[in-house]
Amino acid sequence: EPEVTQTPSHQVTQMGQEVILRCVPISNHLYFYWYRQILGQKVEFLVSFYNNEISEKSEIFDDQFSVERPDGSNFTLKIRSTKLEDSAMYFCASSVVTVNTEAFFGQGTRLTVV
Amino acid sequence: AQSVTQLGSHVSVSEGALVLLRCNYSSSVPPYLFWYVQYPNQGLQLLLKYTSAATLVKGINGFEAEFKKSETSFHLTKPSAHMSDAAEYFCAVSANYGGSQGNLIFGKGTKLSVKP
């Protein structure tokens, strides 16, 4: 069964460093998303991406965040200068189209900023 | 703006007992509603979704949910719990009318424990 794959499963980084979280969406999907879940809190929408551009983003997705689909298969989330409060589980998701379709989620990357 | 409230961060039931996980939503437009399950060390898996068709929605693994507009609720039920149902369950509402379905607003989650 096709699945969304995220790497690494766990990333530890020092405050101020840049991190790139990687995702391989399901191959025929067109819409891609990043969510995050701070420990003990809700899963929060960060950004959606379609046709090589951001289609929606939340207030959380500020200038330190960026997304890219560099090679037609990977979908990345870059955090430019990490802060302690960026520590969270980051989920990638993809869907074929938006309306009435299922978003498939990856297993998540746990980011720990020290 | 849309929001979701899940009542009870932890629910414990005995094997074979009824499972009831509560979800109330707030939405200024007709909502699309979803239940996701997360097993330990795994991603979020869609259990079922309501998209303005039948109000009683059947999902995978014997789960179902009923959309009640008058109560703004979308509670998840299963008649008989199984040990394998132990997981965290998330209710979510689509943030946009017409459902940019990937742009979801999630509840805080309810962790279900099943006792033998």
Interface residues (C-beta under 8 A of the other chain):
Chain A: V4 Q6 Y31 Y33 Y35 Q41 K42 V43 E44 F45 S48 S55 E56 F91 A93 S94 S95 T98 V99 N100 T101 E102 A103 F104 F105 G106 Q107 G108
Chain B: Y32 Y36 N41 Q42 G43 L44 Q45 L46 K49 T51 F90 A92 A95 N96 G98 G99 S100 Q101 G102 N103 L104 I105 F106 G107 K108 G109
